[in-house]
């Protein structure tokens, strides 16, 4: 067992979790954005997807899921956020989030070095957000008490109304994440080349 390698992964995981949790608090937390005129999209799904790409242990997304629930609870209990979305369907966030994580595990990196890689990442992102949205939205539509006459036609209207926004918000963060990882890779490559020339 390579202890040094394992320690390195643990450090990267810890730093990544701290950074992503802070972004979740900033974007998911009602108390953090209630006073702002411009609201950033919720970072939660992007955080779970990124975790799936870079950390393959199935326990990896648990801290993010716990934090998401805690943020919702604090926002509702102490900051006056609406509890409209907290119904029996709320429990379906767990399988939806884990499905997002599982799909992301099919990728090994968000580094883009070819058109084929761009298409692969884009299709994987679209597949992941589509499944997650269908699970959470369908369960909310059929399990919550707000739609006593729920039917397929009614849900189709919700798809048309809400799905594009969900996809756009998710891609907003994932494009930013891809840009970050690609810039990081280029910077590290230049640094390694410079060090190689020195030695």
C-alpha positions in Angstrom: 0.0 0.0 0.0 1.3 3.4 -1.0 0.7 5.4 2.2 2.1 8.6 0.6 -0.4 8.3 -2.3 -3.3 7.6 0.1 -2.4 10.6 2.2 -2.2 12.8 -0.9 -5.7 11.7 -2.0 -7.0 12.4 1.5 -5.6 15.9 1.5 -7.0 16.6 -1.9 -10.4 15.3 -0.9 -10.5 17.3 2.3 -9.5 20.6 0.5 -12.0 19.9 -2.2 -14.8 19.2 0.3 -14.1 22.4 2.2 -14.1 24.5 -1.0 -17.3 22.9 -2.4 -19.1 23.1 1.0 -18.4 26.8 1.1 -19.8 27.2 -2.4 -22.9 25.2 -1.4 -23.4 27.4 1.6 -23.1 30.5 -0.5 -25.5 29.4 -3.3 -27.9 27.0 -1.5 -28.1 28.8 1.8 -31.1 31.2 1.9 -29.4 33.2 4.6 -26.4 33.8 2.4 -28.2 35.2 -0.7 -31.5 36.6 0.6 -30.1 40.2 0.5 -28.5 39.9 -2.9 -30.1 41.1 -6.1 -28.3 38.5 -8.2 -28.4 34.9 -7.0 -25.9 32.3 -8.2 -27.3 28.9 -9.1 -27.2 26.2 -6.5 -23.7 24.5 -6.6 -24.9 21.2 -4.9 -25.3 19.1 -8.1 -22.1 20.3 -9.6 -20.3 19.5 -6.3 -21.6 16.0 -6.3 -20.7 15.5 -10.0 -17.2 16.8 -9.6 -16.8 14.4 -6.6 -17.9 11.5 -8.7 -15.3 12.4 -11.4 -12.3 12.6 -9.0 -13.2 10.5 -6.0 -14.4 7.0 -6.7 -15.2 5.8 -3.1 -19.0 5.5 -2.8 -18.8 7.3 0.6 -17.2 10.4 -1.0 -20.5 12.4 -1.6 -21.9 11.7 1.8 -20.5 14.9 3.4 -22.0 17.0 0.6 -25.4 15.4 1.0 -25.4 15.9 4.7 -24.4 19.5 4.3 -27.2 20.1 1.7 -29.8 18.8 4.2 -28.3 20.9 7.0 -28.4 24.0 4.9 -32.0 23.4 4.0 -32.9 22.8 7.7 -31.1 25.9 8.9 -32.5 28.1 6.1 -36.1 26.9 6.9 -35.8 26.8 10.7 -33.9 30.0 11.3 -33.9 32.3 8.3 -37.5 32.1 7.1 -37.0 30.1 3.9 -40.1 28.4 2.5 -40.6 24.7 3.3 -42.7 24.2 0.2 -40.2 21.6 -1.2 -39.9 19.6 2.0 -42.5 16.9 1.5 -42.4 13.1 1.5 -40.6 13.4 -1.8 -37.6 15.1 -0.1 -36.1 11.6 0.7 -35.8 11.0 -3.0 -32.9 13.5 -3.1 -30.7 10.7 -1.8 -31.1 8.3 -4.7 -31.1 11.3 -7.1 -27.8 12.7 -5.8 -26.2 9.2 -5.7 -27.3 8.6 -9.3 -25.7 11.9 -10.3 -22.5 10.7 -8.5 -22.6 7.3 -10.1 -22.9 8.7 -13.6 -20.0 11.1 -13.0 -17.8 8.1 -12.0 -17.8 7.1 -15.7 -15.5 10.1 -16.3 -11.9 10.1 -15.2 -11.2 13.8 -15.7 -12.8 17.1 -16.7 -9.7 17.9 -18.7 -10.6 18.7 -22.4 -8.0 17.8 -25.0 -10.1 17.0 -28.0 -13.6 17.5 -29.6 -14.4 13.9 -28.7 -13.7 14.6 -25.0 -15.8 17.7 -25.1 -18.7 15.7 -26.5 -18.2 12.9 -24.0 -18.3 15.3 -21.0 -21.2 17.3 -22.4 -23.3 14.1 -23.0 -22.4 12.7 -19.6 -23.4 16.0 -18.0 -26.7 16.1 -19.8 -27.5 12.5 -19.0 -26.7 13.0 -15.3 -28.7 16.2 -14.8 -31.7 14.7 -16.8 -31.9 11.6 -14.6 -31.5 13.6 -11.4 -34.1 16.2 -12.4 -36.6 13.5 -13.5 -36.2 11.6 -10.2 -36.6 14.7 -7.9 -39.3 16.4 -10.0 -41.4 13.3 -10.7 -41.3 12.3 -7.0 -42.2 15.9 -5.9 -45.1 16.0 -8.5 -46.6 12.6 -7.5 -45.7 12.3 -3.8 -46.3 15.9 -2.6 -49.8 17.0 -1.5 -49.9 19.9 -3.9 -51.0 18.1 -7.1 -54.1 16.0 -6.3 -54.9 15.5 -10.0 -51.3 14.6 -11.0 -51.0 13.0 -14.5 -48.6 12.5 -17.3 -49.8 15.5 -19.2 -49.4 17.8 -16.2 -45.8 16.5 -15.6 -45.0 17.1 -19.2 -45.9 20.7 -18.8 -43.5 20.9 -15.8 -40.7 19.4 -17.9 -41.2 22.1 -20.4 -41.4 24.8 -17.8 -38.6 23.8 -15.3 -36.2 21.4 -16.9 -34.4 23.9 -19.2 -33.6 26.1 -16.2 -32.3 23.2 -14.2 -30.0 22.1 -17.1 -28.8 25.6 -17.7 -27.9 26.2 -14.0 -26.0 22.9 -13.8 -24.1 23.6 -17.0 -23.3 27.1 -15.7 -21.2 25.6 -12.9 -19.8 22.7 -14.8 -18.5 24.9 -17.6 -16.8 27.0 -14.9 -15.4 23.8 -13.3 -14.1 22.5 -16.6 -12.4 25.8 -17.3 -10.8 25.7 -13.8 -9.5 22.1 -14.2 -8.1 22.8 -17.7 -6.3 26.0 -16.6 -4.9 24.1 -13.6 -3.7 21.3 -15.8 -2.0 23.7 -18.2 -0.4 25.6 -15.3 0.9 22.4 -13.8 2.2 21.2 -17.1 4.2 24.4 -17.7 5.5 24.2 -14.1 6.7 20.6 -14.6 8.3 21.5 -17.9 10.1 24.4 -16.4 11.4 22.3 -13.5 12.5 19.6 -16.0 14.6 22.2 -17.9 16.3 23.3 -14.6 17.3 19.8 -13.7 
